[in-house]
Amino acid sequence: MTIRTAALLTALGTATAAIAGPTFVAFGNNTMYRFGASGPIDTFTLGDKMMSLTTDPSGRIIGHSAERNSGQMWESYELLGANTNAPSLSMLSDQVPGPRPTLSFAEGTAYSSRDGGGFAELITVDSGTLIDNGVVGPLNVQDGVNGSGYDAVNDVLYGINRDLDALVTINRVTGNATPVGGLGLDYFNGAAEFHNGVLYAFVQDLGSQTLVFGSVNTGTGAFTAIRTIDTYDPNGTTFMSLALVPAPASLGLLAMGGLVASRRRR
């Protein structure tokens, strides 16, 4: 496995490594990884820990942080320069009222999740600031979900649940999460993103103490490892997130993603 440091990447100039297939960015705390199914794994140290991340319909990579600021509120960010040698986080808001471990867009609406009062809920958030908009309803699974991805073609919002170590589907009208099946590994934190018919996941494998990128079978819930990205410190908490880095030609398709399901349902 080739791991490049930010310093080495800077020395190499502004050209990015060519990676076959889709390129993803993921966070393990404040370490950002950029990788494909094979090839180099580029690493960068950024200024905040990201616990949710997604690519919105316009091509922005946005998400929620995992740390409180001085005012005891959480923050939301846009990831800039994801495919360059100098990625950075640009704040969207410092008034997020709590940790928000998931983020997915479905038909133009941004969905997240929150835990509070002993139960977890599906919520909507403002697409610009990622501050809470409203409550959809209880997820009805312990620990809620800590990774999500939306299949626009089949109009299905998926989540991964660490209490059951399982894939769930989430009803966007009621919030209710229905288990599909077990991932087949014991994990604590994780993230997910749906792209081109595949639900990808980035999980903290407790058995091997590694951060693993793979895919999830949406029919059975089974996780298939694609590659190991890094190890983690078992004595601390690792917050994780995952997003697709859109190629310029795909931005129009992302913008149309909400229209696919919308037109199909009319």
N, C-alpha and C positions, 0 to 999 in steps of 0.2 A: 504494500500500500504506500503510495506516495503522498506525503503531507507537506505542503508548502506553507511557510510562514508568511505573514504580511510583509516582513522586512525583505524576504527573498523576492516576493512578487513585485515590490516597489523597485528593486534593483533590476528586474527584468523589463521594466517599462510598463506602458499602458496596455499592451496587447494581452488579451485573456487567452487561457488555454482552450483549445478546441475540444469540445466534449460531444461525443455522438449522442443523439437522442435528447430528451428533455433535460434541462439543468434545474437543479433545486438549490434553495438556500435553507439552512436549518440552524437553529440555535440550541446549544447546550449551555444554559446560563448566558454569560455575555460573550461566549465564543461563537462566532458565525462560521459555518461550514458551507462551502459551495462545491457541488459535485454532480456527477451523472451516474448512470448505472455502472460505469467503469471509468478508468482514467484517473487523473489527479484529484485529490481532495484539498481544496484551498482553504486555509484557515485565517481568520482575522479576529482581533480582540476589539469589541465595540463597547460603548459606554453604558449599556444597560442590559439587563437580562430580559429576554422576550419569551413570554409564555403563550402567546397566540400569534399567528401570522397567516396571511392569505394574500392572494393576488386578486385585486378587485376588478370589476368589469372594464375599467379604463387602463389597467396594466400596472397600477400602483401596488407595491408590496407594503402592507400595513399590518399593524398588530398592537397588542397590549403588552406592557412591561410586567415584570414580576416583583417589583420592589416599590415600596411606598416612598414618596418624596417627603420633604421637610414638613409639609402640611398634612401628612398622613393620608394622602390620596395617591392613587396609582396614575400612571401616565400611558399615553398611546403615541405611536410613532409611525412614520413612513420610513422605509428603508430605501435610501438613495444609492445609486451606483452599484446595484447588486451584482452586476456583471463586469465591474471594473476592478482595478487594484486598490481602490480607495473607497470602499463602501462606508456609509455613515447613517446615523439615525437622526431624523428631523422630527421634533416633537409636534404632534397634532393637538394634544390637550394634556394638561396636568390635573384634570378634575374628574378622572374616572373613579367612581365610588367604591371600587373593590377589585379584587383579582378576577380576571376574565380569561379562562384557560382555552377558549375556543373562539374561532371566527370563521364564518363562511358566508358567502353571498348566494342568495337564491332568488331568482326573479327580481333582482335589483334591491332586495332587502338584506341587510347585514344581520346575521344571527350570531349570538354568543351564549355563554352559559355562566351561571353564578351559583355559588353555594351560600346559603344563609338561613338562619333559624332552624338548622338541623335538616334542611332538605335542599335539593338542587332544582334550578329552574332554567328553562329556555327563555332567553330574552332577545329583544331586538335592540340594536345600537345604531346611533347616527352614523351614516356612511362616511361623513367627513371627519368627525372628531372621535368616533368610536365610544362616545359617552352613552350610557343607557337611554333607550327610548321608551321601552315598555316591557311588561311581562307577558309572555305567551302562556306559560303554564308549567306545572311541575314535571320534571323528567321522570320521576318515580323510579330512579335507580340510585342506590347509595353511591356517593362520591361523584355523581353526575357524569359528565363526559370531559375528557381532557384532550380531545382531538376530534376534528370534524371535517367532512368534505361533502360537497354537493354534486350529485349526478343530475345535470340539467336535462339530459335526454329522457331519463325515466322519472324525473321529478322526485328524487329520493335524497334526503339529508341523512348522512351516516355519522356516527360518533363511535369513539372507543371508550370503554368504561373499565377503570382499573380495579374496581371492586370485584367484578365478574371476570376480568381479563377477557373481555368479549367485545365483539362488534355489535352495535345496536343501530336500528333505524329510528329517526326522530320525527314525530308528527309535527309539522310546522303550524298546525291549527291549534292543537291542544298542548304541545310540548312533550307528550308521553313518549318515552323511549322503549322500544321493543327489542329484546335480545335476539340476535341472529345466530350466533354461535361463538365458541371460544377461539381466541387467537392461537392457543397452543403454547403459550409461554407466559411466565410470571413477570409482569412489568409494573412499574410504579408511575412514571410520567411518560407522556407520549404526545404525538401530534399526527395530523393526517391532512391530506390534500387529494382531491379527485382531479384526474387529468386524462383526457382521451380514452375514456372507458375503464380506467384503472384507479382504484383507491390505493394511494401510497400512504405509508406510515413511517414514522421515525420514533422508535421506542427505546426506553431504558430497560434493557434485559437484565433482570435481577440475578439470573442464574450465571451468566457469563460476565456480569458487571461491565457491559459494553453498551454503547449507543448504536443501534442497528437500524438501517434503512431497508425497507422492503415493501411488499404489496399485500393487500388483504383481499381474500376471496369474498365478494359481497354476497355470495350464495350460502357459504358455510361459516364465514368468519375467520377462517384459517389464515395465519400470517406466514408469508414466505420471505425469508431473508434474501436481500439482493447483495448487500455488502455491509461490513462493519465499518463505522465511521470513526469511532474513538472509544477510549475507556472513560470512566468517570470515577469520582471520589465517592466510595460507598458511605463515608461518614458525613456527607452533606446532602442537600437537596438539589437536584438538577432539574431546572425548568426547561421545557423543550417546546419548539415550534418548527413548522415546516411550510414552505411556500414554493410555488413554481416561479422560475425566472422566465417571463415570456419573451420569446423572440419577437423582433419588431413586426414580422409578417403575421404573427398570431394575435396582435392586439385587437384587430377588428373582430376576430372570432371570439375573444374574451368578452368584448362589449356586447356581442350578440348572444352570449350564453344565456342571459335571462330571457331573451326573446324566444329561444327555442322552446322552452317549456311553456312560456306564456301563449305562444301561437298554437301549440299542440292542445292546450286545454280549452281554447275558445270554441 
